[in-house]
Amino acid sequence: MDVYDAMTKYLIAKKGYGRDAFNFDKDFCTRGLILDLELGNFLKLSKNGTVLRGSHGTRPLSHEQLKEQFGKNVQWRHFDQLVNSVNNIGDRYRIFENFFDMPIGVVCAHVIDWIDRKANWEQQEKYNIWPDVSEAVEYVYHSTQFKAHNGLFFPKWKDETGLYVQKCSSALREWLQKLRAGNKKMFILTSSMEDFAQSSLQFILGDEWHHYFDLYITLAKKPSFFNTDRNFMKLDESGNTVPTAELCEGGVYLNGNSKVLMQHLAKFTGKDNPKVLFFGDSLRSDIFPAKEFANWDTVLVLEEIDAYLSSSTNSDGSSSTNSDGNFIGQLDKKMKSAADCNSNMLRSCHWGSIFTDVPLVQEPKINSAVNHNLCAQSPTLWLYMIQKYATIAVPRLDCFIDFPMDYEFKKFDALLDMYGFYPNSPEELEY
């Protein structure tokens, strides 16, 4: 909500939007929405590109309205482009799929509502909202704002960091130490500026955070880190950035690319083709490009698993009461306890589950919880891309500490929905 407030204050002060345009709607905020910028429509898609739900701004589009806009097959026109790139495309569409950009989607919806309200609710032929919204995003998130204690969002982050991130448990720190003790090379790869990333890591892991990692790469500019030849940079004694061809263990670097990183990981490990397991919370910036361009295994950190956690079946297909699944069942209870306080923030009645929804042939009940037992569910585009590009998905790193270090995780399988989610699959996938 703080990102939303910071952006809307900027739009009111600098772009002339009315104060009555903005009132944060938590229930509209969800992962995996696509905004068709020209039409002003937010869309939830199936894995085949059909529209499962839609809204114009925040106003839900009915069954008939969706058919009028998208035809009998309700197929979104840019689907092929999206599914092959998993990225934003200029002024055509934006995807909202992580906690940094989901509030931006709510801002966009309210800007569209404000434009329509000024025109007596007459829909425009084309919406050109992104230049103003992008300017507000740049103001709030610009890399200089953290150091300058400016931008409305970062000052509050610095003053009350605990509102946004959690300190790492002692058990998780021990797990990280075990990985390093087992000759695993650990690195941080973030698109954040060094000062913001270091401040966050210091809060999460403590003053000795750098002892957990062999390399520290900031301002990586993901996803292009994985498909460009951008040089690595380092800070010289004067604090200026200079190109470097050599990465040293324990070093701090900026920018770079995955090809050069792999060359140095080969040196550090003594292996010609070292395997990488990459953790991230963004399909667009982390999971898709790491898999598609670098062929890394990936772990998607997806907190919504907490909110939709199933209690009856383990992700390896066994019952949580089976003897070989006892520790998974115990972990499931722990995760469910943690999920209780977060589920209201992670579930949306307006949009339904991020994993499945009722196909358009059986019209979904907008603004009401879907009864998953009454109608067959259609996998969403986001579920399809999770299973296609992630190796496994977990709600939080803490769940790994309960697994033996040599545990073999079941990977996502195109034919078996429940494989790949840990500690258990989302409840919708048990149909």
Residue pairs with C-beta under 8 A, 6 or more apart in sequence:
1 24
1 26
1 103
2 153
2 156
3 100
3 103
3 104
3 140
3 153
4 22
4 24
4 103
4 106
4 107
5 24
5 152
6 139
6 140
6 151
6 152
6 153
7 103
7 104
7 107
7 133
7 136
7 137
7 139
7 140
8 17
8 21
8 22
8 107
8 110
8 136
9 152
10 135
10 136
10 139
10 140
10 152
11 17
11 21
11 22
11 107
11 111
11 132
11 133
11 136
12 18
12 19
12 21
12 22
14 135
14 136
14 139
15 132
15 135
15 136
17 111
17 114
17 132
18 114
21 110
21 111
21 113
21 114
21 117
22 107
22 110
23 110
24 103
24 106
25 58
25 106
25 109
26 345
27 348
27 349
27 350
28 58
28 105
28 106
28 109
28 348
28 350
28 351
29 102
29 103
29 105
29 106
29 348
30 102
30 348
30 350
30 351
30 354
31 96
31 97
31 98
31 102
31 304
31 354
31 382
32 44
32 95
32 96
32 97
32 354
32 380
32 381
32 382
33 42
33 43
33 44
33 95
33 96
33 105
33 351
34 42
34 43
34 44
34 45
34 76
34 82
34 93
34 94
34 95
34 96
35 41
35 42
35 43
35 93
35 94
35 95
35 96
35 105
35 108
36 42
36 43
36 76
36 78
36 92
36 93
37 91
37 92
37 93
37 94
37 127
37 128
37 129
37 130
38 91
38 92
38 126
38 127
39 56
39 69
39 127
40 56
40 57
40 112
40 115
40 116
40 123
40 124
40 127
40 129
41 54
41 55
41 56
41 61
41 69
42 54
42 55
42 56
42 57
42 105
42 109
43 51
43 53
43 54
43 76
44 51
44 52
44 53
44 54
44 351
44 352
44 357
44 380
45 51
45 52
45 76
45 79
45 380
45 381
46 52
46 357
46 359
46 378
46 379
46 380
46 381
47 378
47 379
47 380
47 381
47 383
47 384
49 75
49 76
49 79
49 80
49 83
49 381
50 73
50 74
50 75
50 76
50 359
50 360
50 378
51 66
51 70
51 74
51 75
51 76
51 360
52 357
52 358
52 359
52 360
52 364
52 378
52 380
53 60
53 61
53 351
53 352
53 357
53 364
53 366
54 60
54 61
54 65
54 66
54 69
55 61
55 109
55 350
55 366
56 112
56 116
56 123
57 109
57 110
57 112
57 113
57 116
58 109
58 110
58 112
58 113
59 113
60 350
60 366
60 367
61 69
62 363
62 366
63 360
63 363
66 74
66 360
67 74
67 360
70 76
70 77
74 360
78 89
78 92
78 93
81 89
81 92
82 89
82 93
82 95
82 381
83 381
83 385
86 95
86 283
86 284
86 288
86 289
86 385
86 389
87 95
87 223
87 284
88 94
88 95
88 284
91 128
91 130
94 104
94 105
94 108
94 130
95 284
96 102
96 104
96 105
97 282
97 283
97 284
97 382
98 281
98 282
98 284
98 285
99 281
100 141
104 133
104 137
107 133
107 136
108 129
108 130
108 133
111 129
111 132
111 133
112 127
112 129
115 124
115 127
115 129
116 122
116 123
116 124
139 145
139 151
139 152
140 151
140 152
140 153
141 151
141 153
142 151
143 193
143 196
143 219
144 150
145 151
145 153
145 154
146 154
146 157
146 158
146 193
146 195
146 196
146 199
147 193
147 195
149 155
149 158
154 196
156 163
157 164
158 199
161 199
161 200
161 203
162 203
165 200
165 203
165 204
166 204
167 203
167 204
168 204
168 205
168 206
169 398
169 401
171 398
171 401
172 397
172 398
172 400
172 401
173 205
173 206
173 212
174 401
175 397
175 400
175 401
176 186
176 212
177 212
178 405
179 186
180 186
180 212
180 214
182 405
183 269
185 214
185 215
185 265
185 268
185 269
185 274
186 212
186 213
186 214
186 215
187 213
187 214
187 215
187 216
187 217
187 261
187 265
188 197
188 201
188 213
188 215
188 216
188 217
188 218
189 217
189 220
189 222
189 225
189 261
189 278
190 197
190 217
190 218
190 220
191 218
191 219
191 220
191 221
191 222
191 225
191 285
192 200
192 218
192 219
193 218
193 219
194 218
194 219
194 252
194 254
197 218
198 209
201 209
201 210
202 209
205 212
210 216
210 250
214 249
214 250
214 268
215 247
215 249
215 250
215 251
215 253
215 261
215 264
216 251
216 252
216 253
217 232
217 253
217 254
217 256
217 261
218 252
218 253
218 254
219 254
219 255
220 254
220 255
220 256
221 230
221 255
222 282
222 285
222 286
222 289
223 284
223 285
223 286
223 288
223 289
224 230
225 255
225 256
225 257
225 258
225 289
226 257
226 258
226 289
226 290
226 292
226 293
226 294
227 289
227 293
228 257
229 257
229 259
230 255
230 256
230 257
231 243
231 244
231 255
231 256
232 243
232 244
232 245
232 247
232 253
232 254
232 255
232 256
232 257
232 260
233 241
233 242
233 243
233 244
233 253
233 254
233 255
233 256
234 241
234 242
234 244
234 251
234 252
234 253
234 254
235 241
235 242
235 252
235 254
236 242
241 254
244 253
247 253
247 260
247 261
247 264
249 268
258 290
258 293
258 294
262 274
262 276
262 294
265 274
265 276
266 272
266 273
266 274
275 297
276 290
276 294
276 296
276 297
277 296
277 297
277 298
277 299
277 391
278 286
278 290
278 296
278 297
278 298
278 299
279 286
279 298
279 299
279 301
279 397
280 286
280 287
280 290
280 298
280 299
280 300
280 301
281 300
281 301
281 302
283 300
283 382
283 385
283 386
283 389
283 390
286 298
286 300
287 298
287 300
287 386
287 389
287 390
288 385
288 389
290 296
290 298
291 297
291 298
291 389
291 390
291 391
292 389
297 391
298 389
298 390
298 391
299 390
299 391
299 392
299 393
299 394
300 386
300 390
300 392
300 393
300 394
301 393
301 394
301 395
301 396
301 397
302 386
302 393
302 394
302 395
303 342
303 346
303 395
303 396
304 346
304 347
304 354
304 355
304 395
304 426
305 335
305 393
305 394
305 395
305 421
305 422
305 426
306 335
306 336
306 338
306 339
306 342
306 343
306 346
306 395
306 396
307 339
307 342
307 343
307 346
307 347
308 347
308 353
308 355
308 426
308 427
308 428
309 332
309 335
309 336
309 339
309 395
309 423
309 424
309 426
309 427
310 424
310 425
310 426
310 427
310 429
310 430
311 320
311 332
311 336
311 424
311 427
312 319
312 320
312 430
313 319
313 320
313 418
313 424
313 425
313 430
314 320
314 322
314 325
314 328
314 329
314 332
314 423
314 424
315 328
315 410
315 418
315 419
315 420
315 421
315 422
315 423
315 424
315 425
316 325
316 328
316 410
316 419
317 410
317 416
317 418
317 419
318 324
318 325
318 328
319 325
320 328
320 329
320 332
320 424
321 329
327 402
327 403
328 422
328 423
328 424
330 402
331 399
331 402
331 403
331 423
332 423
332 424
334 402
335 395
335 396
335 399
335 423
335 424
338 395
338 396
339 395
347 353
349 367
349 368
349 369
350 366
350 367
352 358
352 364
352 369
352 370
353 370
353 372
353 380
353 426
353 428
354 380
354 382
354 383
355 379
355 380
355 382
355 383
355 426
355 428
355 429
356 372
356 377
356 378
356 379
356 380
356 383
356 428
356 429
356 431
357 364
357 370
357 377
357 378
357 380
358 364
358 370
358 375
358 376
358 377
358 378
359 375
359 376
359 378
362 375
362 376
364 370
372 427
372 428
372 431
376 431
377 428
377 431
379 417
386 393
386 412
386 420
387 412
387 413
387 414
387 417
387 420
388 412
388 414
390 412
390 420
391 409
391 411
391 412
391 420
392 409
392 410
392 411
392 412
392 420
392 421
392 422
393 412
393 420
393 421
393 422
394 400
394 421
394 422
394 423
399 422
399 423
403 409
409 422
410 419
410 420
411 419
411 420
412 419
412 420
413 419
413 420
417 425
417 429
418 425
418 429
418 430
421 429
